[in-house]
């Protein structure tokens, strides 16, 4: 099952962060579809439905610290599923401890400190689009 090239799943418990990410991504590429989940558990529910519909995202962006199921636990669940394990995952976190980065590096997952400005997010958004092979189209 191939991922749909313009769906990105953002998993974060902060609604302001989700809005910020979505706005930044749509500014780079207006046709990108941003799906949101407020916890790892909600992300797994979304992904199970997406598998059934054959509409998997081309990228999953995970926050590390979330209630119910955090980023580490979500990553482990995704990696257990043979239909999901090929989807690229990127970590966004306010923490930037080397141990955290090393943990995710062991899974070949890129780690970004959450951007605080729109211009920082725009730079990251361009990189995120490359995971989906979506060419950037700044308006």
NUDO-978617 format. One record per residue (C-alpha): x, y, z; residue number from 1; residue in one letter; chain. Coordinates in nm, 3 decimals. Example, Ala and Ser with C-alpha at 12.3 -4.5 7.8 and 13.67 -1.06 7.14 Angstrom:
2
PT       px       py       pz  num  residu  chaine
PT    1.230   -0.450    0.780    1       A       A
PT    1.367   -0.106    0.714    2       S       A
This chain:
139
PT       px       py       pz  num  residu  chaine
PT    0.000    0.000    0.000    1       X       A
PT    0.159    0.325   -0.114    2       X       A
PT    0.117    0.641    0.091    3       X       A
PT   -0.080    0.926   -0.059    4       X       A
PT    0.177    1.187   -0.155    5       X       A
PT    0.008    1.493   -0.005    6       X       A
PT   -0.119    1.378    0.338    7       X       A
PT    0.090    1.461    0.645    8       X       A
PT   -0.017    1.348    0.992    9       X       A
PT    0.081    1.583    1.275   10       X       A
PT    0.054    1.433    1.623   11       X       A
PT    0.069    1.689    1.902   12       X       A
PT   -0.144    1.762    2.207   13       X       A
PT   -0.110    2.141    2.167   14       X       A
PT   -0.382    2.282    1.936   15       X       A
PT   -0.182    2.603    1.881   16       X       A
PT    0.118    2.403    1.760   17       X       A
PT   -0.104    2.202    1.526   18       X       A
PT   -0.248    2.520    1.377   19       X       A
PT    0.100    2.671    1.342   20       X       A
PT    0.235    2.360    1.163   21       X       A
PT   -0.062    2.334    0.930   22       X       A
PT   -0.050    2.700    0.834   23       X       A
PT    0.324    2.678    0.765   24       X       A
PT    0.290    2.366    0.553   25       X       A
PT   -0.001    2.502    0.349   26       X       A
PT    0.195    2.822    0.293   27       X       A
PT    0.470    2.616    0.130   28       X       A
PT    0.233    2.386   -0.060   29       X       A
PT   -0.138    2.481   -0.071   30       X       A
PT   -0.255    2.132   -0.173   31       X       A
PT   -0.098    1.949    0.121   32       X       A
PT   -0.357    1.777    0.340   33       X       A
PT   -0.282    1.810    0.711   34       X       A
PT   -0.438    1.550    0.937   35       X       A
PT   -0.416    1.601    1.313   36       X       A
PT   -0.417    1.375    1.616   37       X       A
PT   -0.392    1.502    1.974   38       X       A
PT   -0.223    1.192    2.117   39       X       A
PT   -0.038    0.884    2.005   40       X       A
PT   -0.348    0.679    2.073   41       X       A
PT   -0.554    0.903    1.842   42       X       A
PT   -0.275    0.879    1.581   43       X       A
PT   -0.290    0.498    1.591   44       X       A
PT   -0.669    0.510    1.554   45       X       A
PT   -0.628    0.741    1.253   46       X       A
PT   -0.362    0.515    1.098   47       X       A
PT   -0.575    0.201    1.136   48       X       A
PT   -0.862    0.370    0.951   49       X       A
PT   -0.618    0.506    0.691   50       X       A
PT   -0.491    0.152    0.630   51       X       A
PT   -0.845    0.028    0.569   52       X       A
PT   -0.913    0.316    0.329   53       X       A
PT   -0.568    0.280    0.168   54       X       A
PT   -0.501    0.649    0.237   55       X       A
PT   -0.182    0.641    0.440   56       X       A
PT    0.005    0.965    0.500   57       X       A
PT    0.341    1.023    0.333   58       X       A
PT    0.485    1.156    0.662   59       X       A
PT    0.411    1.141    1.034   60       X       A
PT    0.533    1.424    1.259   61       X       A
PT    0.530    1.328    1.628   62       X       A
PT    0.558    1.535    1.942   63       X       A
PT    0.753    1.354    2.215   64       X       A
PT    0.560    1.459    2.525   65       X       A
PT    0.188    1.385    2.499   66       X       A
PT   -0.067    1.240    2.739   67       X       A
PT   -0.208    0.890    2.697   68       X       A
PT    0.060    0.773    2.449   69       X       A
PT    0.373    0.979    2.392   70       X       A
PT    0.596    1.000    2.088   71       X       A
PT    0.828    0.716    2.187   72       X       A
PT    0.541    0.476    2.246   73       X       A
PT    0.370    0.582    1.925   74       X       A
PT    0.690    0.532    1.727   75       X       A
PT    0.726    0.179    1.868   76       X       A
PT    0.365    0.094    1.776   77       X       A
PT    0.411    0.224    1.422   78       X       A
PT    0.733    0.027    1.378   79       X       A
PT    0.554   -0.296    1.482   80       X       A
PT    0.306   -0.265    1.194   81       X       A
PT    0.443   -0.388    0.860   82       X       A
PT    0.204   -0.161    0.668   83       X       A
PT    0.308    0.149    0.862   84       X       A
PT    0.677    0.096    0.928   85       X       A
PT    0.782    0.238    0.588   86       X       A
PT    0.619    0.578    0.653   87       X       A
PT    0.884    0.838    0.736   88       X       A
PT    0.858    0.982    1.086   89       X       A
PT    0.994    1.312    1.213   90       X       A
PT    1.006    1.412    1.579   91       X       A
PT    0.923    1.764    1.700   92       X       A
PT    1.003    1.837    2.062   93       X       A
PT    1.067    2.126    2.297   94       X       A
PT    1.332    1.909    2.464   95       X       A
PT    1.663    1.885    2.288   96       X       A
PT    1.857    1.658    2.522   97       X       A
PT    2.124    1.454    2.338   98       X       A
PT    1.983    1.133    2.490   99       X       A
PT    1.643    1.205    2.334  100       X       A
PT    1.799    1.272    1.996  101       X       A
PT    2.010    0.955    2.020  102       X       A
PT    1.703    0.745    2.101  103       X       A
PT    1.524    0.856    1.786  104       X       A
PT    1.841    0.841    1.580  105       X       A
PT    1.856    0.468    1.660  106       X       A
PT    1.527    0.439    1.467  107       X       A
PT    1.659    0.651    1.179  108       X       A
PT    1.410    0.924    1.270  109       X       A
PT    1.494    1.292    1.225  110       X       A
PT    1.459    1.511    1.534  111       X       A
PT    1.376    1.883    1.531  112       X       A
PT    1.345    2.121    1.820  113       X       A
PT    1.003    2.281    1.787  114       X       A
PT    1.038    2.605    1.595  115       X       A
PT    0.925    2.921    1.771  116       X       A
PT    0.893    3.152    1.470  117       X       A
PT    0.710    3.126    1.141  118       X       A
PT    1.034    3.170    0.945  119       X       A
PT    1.197    2.880    1.135  120       X       A
PT    0.893    2.664    1.066  121       X       A
PT    0.904    2.760    0.697  122       X       A
PT    1.260    2.627    0.672  123       X       A
PT    1.157    2.301    0.838  124       X       A
PT    0.841    2.281    0.624  125       X       A
PT    1.052    2.274    0.307  126       X       A
PT    1.246    1.979    0.449  127       X       A
PT    0.926    1.800    0.553  128       X       A
PT    0.786    1.831    0.202  129       X       A
PT    1.089    1.644    0.070  130       X       A
PT    0.983    1.332    0.265  131       X       A
PT    0.667    1.325    0.056  132       X       A
PT    0.837    1.427   -0.265  133       X       A
PT    0.602    1.724   -0.283  134       X       A
PT    0.773    2.017   -0.455  135       X       A
PT    0.748    2.339   -0.255  136       X       A
PT    0.517    2.598   -0.406  137       X       A
PT    0.543    2.914   -0.200  138       X       A
PT    0.251    3.145   -0.271  139       X       A
